[in-house]
Amino acid sequence: MAMRRVEESVVNQGWITLQEAGINLDRNTLAAMLIRELRAALELFEQEGLAPYLFALGKAG
């Protein structure tokens, strides 16, 4: 999946494409992976709330 080069005024920080990072995925595969991970995260959130995410960020109380 390749993103067209954008003007520096649009993106104000450094970035590279997935291909430049050595990751070669087509957009459908990438979309499927993102959806699968999001569904898993939402299921965990539904069952356990925000605590696992705060713990992962080192902000558990």
KOLGU-4560 file (N, C-alpha, C; in nm, 3 decimals, padded with zeros to 5 digits):
<recs>
<n_xx: 00.085 n_yy: -00.117 n_zz: 00.000 ca_xx: 00.000 ca_yy: 00.000 ca_zz: 00.000 c_xx: 00.089 c_yy: 00.123 c_zz: 00.000 mol: A seq: 1 type: MET>
<n_xx: 00.073 n_yy: 00.208 n_zz: -00.094 ca_xx: 00.158 ca_yy: 00.326 ca_zz: -00.108 c_xx: 00.076 c_yy: 00.453 c_zz: -00.093 mol: A seq: 2 type: ALA>
<n_xx: 00.127 n_yy: 00.543 n_zz: -00.012 ca_xx: 00.064 ca_yy: 00.674 ca_zz: 00.003 c_xx: 00.139 c_yy: 00.773 c_zz: -00.085 mol: A seq: 3 type: MET>
<n_xx: 00.066 n_yy: 00.856 n_zz: -00.153 ca_xx: 00.130 ca_yy: 00.957 ca_zz: -00.236 c_xx: 00.206 c_yy: 01.055 c_zz: -00.148 mol: A seq: 4 type: ARG>
<n_xx: 00.312 n_yy: 01.108 n_zz: -00.201 ca_xx: 00.387 ca_yy: 01.212 ca_zz: -00.129 c_xx: 00.295 c_yy: 01.331 c_zz: -00.106 mol: A seq: 5 type: ARG>
<n_xx: 00.306 n_yy: 01.388 n_zz: 00.011 ca_xx: 00.221 ca_yy: 01.502 ca_zz: 00.045 c_xx: 00.309 c_yy: 01.624 c_zz: 00.072 mol: A seq: 6 type: VAL>
<n_xx: 00.247 n_yy: 01.737 n_zz: 00.067 ca_xx: 00.319 ca_yy: 01.860 ca_zz: 00.097 c_xx: 00.358 c_yy: 01.862 c_zz: 00.244 mol: A seq: 7 type: GLU>
<n_xx: 00.473 n_yy: 01.921 n_zz: 00.273 ca_xx: 00.519 ca_yy: 01.929 ca_zz: 00.411 c_xx: 00.422 c_yy: 02.006 c_zz: 00.499 mol: A seq: 8 type: GLU>
<n_xx: 00.345 n_yy: 02.097 n_zz: 00.442 ca_xx: 00.250 ca_yy: 02.173 ca_zz: 00.522 c_xx: 00.133 c_yy: 02.087 c_zz: 00.569 mol: A seq: 9 type: SER>
<n_xx: 00.109 n_yy: 01.975 n_zz: 00.503 ca_xx: -00.002 ca_yy: 01.887 ca_zz: 00.540 c_xx: 00.040 c_yy: 01.794 c_zz: 00.654 mol: A seq: 10 type: VAL>
<n_xx: 00.157 n_yy: 01.736 n_zz: 00.644 ca_xx: 00.210 ca_yy: 01.647 ca_zz: 00.748 c_xx: 00.334 c_yy: 01.714 c_zz: 00.803 mol: A seq: 11 type: VAL>
<n_xx: 00.328 n_yy: 01.754 n_zz: 00.930 ca_xx: 00.437 ca_yy: 01.833 ca_zz: 00.985 c_xx: 00.538 c_yy: 01.752 c_zz: 01.065 mol: A seq: 12 type: ASN>
<n_xx: 00.550 n_yy: 01.624 n_zz: 01.033 ca_xx: 00.651 ca_yy: 01.540 ca_zz: 01.096 c_xx: 00.697 c_yy: 01.434 c_zz: 00.997 mol: A seq: 13 type: GLN>
<n_xx: 00.812 n_yy: 01.375 n_zz: 01.026 ca_xx: 00.866 ca_yy: 01.276 ca_zz: 00.935 c_xx: 00.778 c_yy: 01.154 c_zz: 00.923 mol: A seq: 14 type: GLY>
<n_xx: 00.774 n_yy: 01.094 n_zz: 00.805 ca_xx: 00.698 ca_yy: 00.971 ca_zz: 00.783 c_xx: 00.757 c_yy: 00.897 c_zz: 00.665 mol: A seq: 15 type: TRP>
<n_xx: 00.734 n_yy: 00.767 n_zz: 00.661 ca_xx: 00.775 ca_yy: 00.685 ca_zz: 00.548 c_xx: 00.660 c_yy: 00.592 c_zz: 00.512 mol: A seq: 16 type: ILE>
<n_xx: 00.665 n_yy: 00.534 n_zz: 00.395 ca_xx: 00.562 ca_yy: 00.439 ca_zz: 00.355 c_xx: 00.591 c_yy: 00.303 c_zz: 00.417 mol: A seq: 17 type: THR>
<n_xx: 00.491 n_yy: 00.217 n_zz: 00.419 ca_xx: 00.513 ca_yy: 00.081 ca_zz: 00.468 c_xx: 00.619 c_yy: 00.011 c_zz: 00.385 mol: A seq: 18 type: LEU>
<n_xx: 00.619 n_yy: 00.034 n_zz: 00.255 ca_xx: 00.718 ca_yy: -00.029 ca_zz: 00.167 c_xx: 00.859 c_yy: 00.016 c_zz: 00.204 mol: A seq: 19 type: GLN>
<n_xx: 00.876 n_yy: 00.144 n_zz: 00.234 ca_xx: 01.008 ca_yy: 00.194 ca_zz: 00.274 c_xx: 01.053 c_yy: 00.132 c_zz: 00.405 mol: A seq: 20 type: GLU>
<n_xx: 00.958 n_yy: 00.091 n_zz: 00.488 ca_xx: 00.990 ca_yy: 00.026 ca_zz: 00.615 c_xx: 01.008 c_yy: -00.125 c_zz: 00.599 mol: A seq: 21 type: ALA>
<n_xx: 00.997 n_yy: -00.174 n_zz: 00.476 ca_xx: 01.015 ca_yy: -00.316 ca_zz: 00.449 c_xx: 00.891 c_yy: -00.400 c_zz: 00.470 mol: A seq: 22 type: GLY>
<n_xx: 00.774 n_yy: -00.335 n_zz: 00.476 ca_xx: 00.648 ca_yy: -00.405 ca_zz: 00.496 c_xx: 00.568 c_yy: -00.399 c_zz: 00.367 mol: A seq: 23 type: ILE>
<n_xx: 00.546 n_yy: -00.513 n_zz: 00.306 ca_xx: 00.473 ca_yy: -00.517 ca_zz: 00.179 c_xx: 00.338 c_yy: -00.586 c_zz: 00.198 mol: A seq: 24 type: ASN>
<n_xx: 00.234 n_yy: -00.506 n_zz: 00.212 ca_xx: 00.097 ca_yy: -00.556 ca_zz: 00.228 c_xx: 00.007 c_yy: -00.486 c_zz: 00.128 mol: A seq: 25 type: LEU>
<n_xx: -00.089 n_yy: -00.559 n_zz: 00.076 ca_xx: -00.188 ca_yy: -00.488 ca_zz: -00.005 c_xx: -00.292 c_yy: -00.429 c_zz: 00.090 mol: A seq: 26 type: ASP>
<n_xx: -00.368 n_yy: -00.333 n_zz: 00.043 ca_xx: -00.458 ca_yy: -00.260 ca_zz: 00.132 c_xx: -00.568 c_yy: -00.347 c_zz: 00.190 mol: A seq: 27 type: ARG>
<n_xx: -00.614 n_yy: -00.449 n_zz: 00.118 ca_xx: -00.717 ca_yy: -00.537 ca_zz: 00.172 c_xx: -00.664 c_yy: -00.620 c_zz: 00.288 mol: A seq: 28 type: ASN>
<n_xx: -00.541 n_yy: -00.668 n_zz: 00.276 ca_xx: -00.479 ca_yy: -00.743 ca_zz: 00.386 c_xx: -00.460 c_yy: -00.653 c_zz: 00.506 mol: A seq: 29 type: THR>
<n_xx: -00.411 n_yy: -00.533 n_zz: 00.484 ca_xx: -00.391 ca_yy: -00.438 ca_zz: 00.593 c_xx: -00.524 c_yy: -00.405 c_zz: 00.661 mol: A seq: 30 type: LEU>
<n_xx: -00.628 n_yy: -00.380 n_zz: 00.582 ca_xx: -00.759 ca_yy: -00.349 ca_zz: 00.638 c_xx: -00.812 c_yy: -00.466 c_zz: 00.721 mol: A seq: 31 type: ALA>
<n_xx: -00.797 n_yy: -00.588 n_zz: 00.671 ca_xx: -00.843 ca_yy: -00.706 ca_zz: 00.745 c_xx: -00.769 c_yy: -00.721 c_zz: 00.877 mol: A seq: 32 type: ALA>
<n_xx: -00.639 n_yy: -00.698 n_zz: 00.875 ca_xx: -00.560 ca_yy: -00.708 ca_zz: 00.998 c_xx: -00.603 c_yy: -00.602 c_zz: 01.100 mol: A seq: 33 type: MET>
<n_xx: -00.623 n_yy: -00.480 n_zz: 01.054 ca_xx: -00.666 ca_yy: -00.373 ca_zz: 01.143 c_xx: -00.804 c_yy: -00.402 c_zz: 01.203 mol: A seq: 34 type: LEU>
<n_xx: -00.895 n_yy: -00.449 n_zz: 01.121 ca_xx: -01.030 ca_yy: -00.481 ca_zz: 01.169 c_xx: -01.025 c_yy: -00.594 c_zz: 01.272 mol: A seq: 35 type: ILE>
<n_xx: -00.946 n_yy: -00.698 n_zz: 01.245 ca_xx: -00.934 ca_yy: -00.810 ca_zz: 01.338 c_xx: -00.880 c_yy: -00.764 c_zz: 01.473 mol: A seq: 36 type: ARG>
<n_xx: -00.776 n_yy: -00.680 n_zz: 01.471 ca_xx: -00.718 ca_yy: -00.630 ca_zz: 01.596 c_xx: -00.814 c_yy: -00.537 c_zz: 01.670 mol: A seq: 37 type: GLU>
<n_xx: -00.885 n_yy: -00.455 n_zz: 01.596 ca_xx: -00.981 ca_yy: -00.365 ca_zz: 01.658 c_xx: -01.094 c_yy: -00.442 c_zz: 01.723 mol: A seq: 38 type: LEU>
<n_xx: -01.144 n_yy: -00.545 n_zz: 01.656 ca_xx: -01.251 ca_yy: -00.628 ca_zz: 01.715 c_xx: -01.204 c_yy: -00.694 c_zz: 01.844 mol: A seq: 39 type: ARG>
<n_xx: -01.081 n_yy: -00.746 n_zz: 01.844 ca_xx: -01.027 ca_yy: -00.809 ca_zz: 01.964 c_xx: -01.014 c_yy: -00.707 c_zz: 02.077 mol: A seq: 40 type: ALA>
<n_xx: -00.968 n_yy: -00.587 n_zz: 02.044 ca_xx: -00.954 ca_yy: -00.483 ca_zz: 02.145 c_xx: -01.090 c_yy: -00.440 c_zz: 02.200 mol: A seq: 41 type: ALA>
<n_xx: -01.189 n_yy: -00.431 n_zz: 02.114 ca_xx: -01.323 ca_yy: -00.394 ca_zz: 02.159 c_xx: -01.385 c_yy: -00.502 c_zz: 02.247 mol: A seq: 42 type: LEU>
<n_xx: -01.361 n_yy: -00.627 n_zz: 02.214 ca_xx: -01.411 ca_yy: -00.737 ca_zz: 02.297 c_xx: -01.346 c_yy: -00.733 c_zz: 02.436 mol: A seq: 43 type: GLU>
<n_xx: -01.216 n_yy: -00.708 n_zz: 02.441 ca_xx: -01.146 ca_yy: -00.698 ca_zz: 02.569 c_xx: -01.201 c_yy: -00.580 c_zz: 02.648 mol: A seq: 44 type: LEU>
<n_xx: -01.221 n_yy: -00.467 n_zz: 02.583 ca_xx: -01.276 ca_yy: -00.350 ca_zz: 02.650 c_xx: -01.415 c_yy: -00.378 c_zz: 02.704 mol: A seq: 45 type: PHE>
<n_xx: -01.497 n_yy: -00.448 n_zz: 02.626 ca_xx: -01.632 ca_yy: -00.481 ca_zz: 02.670 c_xx: -01.630 c_yy: -00.569 c_zz: 02.795 mol: A seq: 46 type: GLU>
<n_xx: -01.535 n_yy: -00.662 n_zz: 02.802 ca_xx: -01.527 ca_yy: -00.755 ca_zz: 02.913 c_xx: -01.459 c_yy: -00.695 c_zz: 03.036 mol: A seq: 47 type: GLN>
<n_xx: -01.352 n_yy: -00.617 n_zz: 03.015 ca_xx: -01.269 ca_yy: -00.575 ca_zz: 03.128 c_xx: -01.257 c_yy: -00.424 c_zz: 03.145 mol: A seq: 48 type: GLU>
<n_xx: -01.318 n_yy: -00.348 n_zz: 03.058 ca_xx: -01.311 ca_yy: -00.203 ca_zz: 03.070 c_xx: -01.176 c_yy: -00.147 c_zz: 03.028 mol: A seq: 49 type: GLY>
<n_xx: -01.144 n_yy: -00.032 n_zz: 03.081 ca_xx: -01.024 ca_yy: 00.040 ca_zz: 03.041 c_xx: -00.897 c_yy: -00.008 c_zz: 03.112 mol: A seq: 50 type: LEU>
<n_xx: -00.912 n_yy: -00.081 n_zz: 03.221 ca_xx: -00.797 ca_yy: -00.120 ca_zz: 03.304 c_xx: -00.683 c_yy: -00.187 c_zz: 03.226 mol: A seq: 51 type: ALA>
<n_xx: -00.708 n_yy: -00.284 n_zz: 03.138 ca_xx: -00.596 ca_yy: -00.347 ca_zz: 03.067 c_xx: -00.516 c_yy: -00.248 c_zz: 02.982 mol: A seq: 52 type: PRO>
<n_xx: -00.582 n_yy: -00.150 n_zz: 02.928 ca_xx: -00.515 ca_yy: -00.051 ca_zz: 02.843 c_xx: -00.433 c_yy: 00.045 c_zz: 02.928 mol: A seq: 53 type: TYR>
<n_xx: -00.488 n_yy: 00.085 n_zz: 03.042 ca_xx: -00.412 ca_yy: 00.171 ca_zz: 03.132 c_xx: -00.290 c_yy: 00.098 c_zz: 03.185 mol: A seq: 54 type: LEU>
<n_xx: -00.305 n_yy: -00.031 n_zz: 03.217 ca_xx: -00.192 ca_yy: -00.111 ca_zz: 03.263 c_xx: -00.085 c_yy: -00.118 c_zz: 03.156 mol: A seq: 55 type: PHE>
<n_xx: -00.125 n_yy: -00.139 n_zz: 03.032 ca_xx: -00.029 ca_yy: -00.148 ca_zz: 02.921 c_xx: 00.046 c_yy: -00.017 c_zz: 02.902 mol: A seq: 56 type: ALA>
<n_xx: -00.017 n_yy: 00.094 n_zz: 02.935 ca_xx: 00.047 ca_yy: 00.225 ca_zz: 02.923 c_xx: 00.124 c_yy: 00.262 c_zz: 03.049 mol: A seq: 57 type: LEU>
<n_xx: 00.120 n_yy: 00.175 n_zz: 03.151 ca_xx: 00.189 ca_yy: 00.204 ca_zz: 03.275 c_xx: 00.117 c_yy: 00.306 c_zz: 03.360 mol: A seq: 58 type: GLY>
<n_xx: -00.014 n_yy: 00.319 n_zz: 03.343 ca_xx: -00.091 ca_yy: 00.419 ca_zz: 03.416 c_xx: -00.197 c_yy: 00.356 c_zz: 03.505 mol: A seq: 59 type: LYS>
<n_xx: -00.179 n_yy: 00.229 n_zz: 03.538 ca_xx: -00.277 ca_yy: 00.161 ca_zz: 03.623 c_xx: -00.268 c_yy: 00.218 c_zz: 03.764 mol: A seq: 60 type: ALA>
<n_xx: -00.382 n_yy: 00.226 n_zz: 03.828 ca_xx: -00.386 ca_yy: 00.286 ca_zz: 03.960 c_xx: -00.388 c_yy: 00.191 c_zz: 04.072 mol: A seq: 61 type: GLY>
</recs>
